[in-house]
């Protein structure tokens, strides 16, 4: 007798890349009523989609009967992966699914992504962040350093299709009060919201650049961006932040400051 297929997911974390999606996925998966896939499944935004929903359900390896199932793939919100198409696929194939998006100051997100790709060998340790950003049109950048922070553009098709089933979380809120953010998410998923994972307070998963990088900090870690660097990067996001403020009905002026 074959093993039963895991159910279709109850929720997806659609992004943003380097926004704290890993923190969110890990802690949701620690809840006894929730199962989360250990890896990004990248189903709705890649050629894997052609393999069908049964293939997707089999990807939730390790499911042990938990009634709530989910996964996190930040690529679902990446601009070059066509969020309009991805949202349409999810809406069609997962009726009733809940979505979460975790957003972070887009300049901070860009810097974190830059270091992440440097650690992965996709960006050389000698490269300059501003030169890299200025040298490639955002839409054409395979790493989506800038476009990965165009949240309003990427979220619009999700908000249109999913409405209140899309919950947007700000990284700042998760840092300031992770328990409240976590409990609220558990309530959205209909599970016991009194459960608190042991490592919930550890919101940041920081990448350290190679020691020969100009972004390495003496003694370890990475240095902060300078005010001039932040001023140079901010204009790439101003218009999108303005749109996002209207969409979320929330003041995001702190994201516009150097």
C-alpha angles and dihedrals in degrees: 000000000000122000114262116257116250111250121259110273120277091207143014130204100215099184162212105234110236090008097114097278091137091054091049095047095046094050095045088051091054090064110102092229096049133072121194127186111250094224136042103269095201092196107139095043101046143051087273086083089075089065092070140238094288090060088050093052090050088057090073090086114181097032108152105186099291108158095220118059129180148155140202123226113163088191089076087077098039110119097226090054089065105244089200091062094040092050090049091052093048092047091051099043103035108044111192095014117150120225132208128194122189112201130194135188098289095226091053089046091051092051092047091050091049091055091043092056091044090056089049091053095247091113123040119242089237095057122115117228097218093045090051093050094045094045099060127048106243095237091052097046108110090206092050093217092163102022090052086071096051091104100161093054092046097043097046096084091046093050090048094053104032105030111174091007087075114080118193117205124189118221089226091060091049090052095045097046113003093168093058093046091048095046091049091053091049089052090052089053094047098239133123104298094193093074114108120188117224095241099040094119092062098089100154125074100184126196119218116215121229111280092247093056119107086231094061116108120222107257094025141299126060129298123245119258113260121244089250091053092050091047090053093050100041097078091062089068107030097097093044092049090052090054092046092053089057093045094050096031088227134126110247098169091126087069090058096056123091 
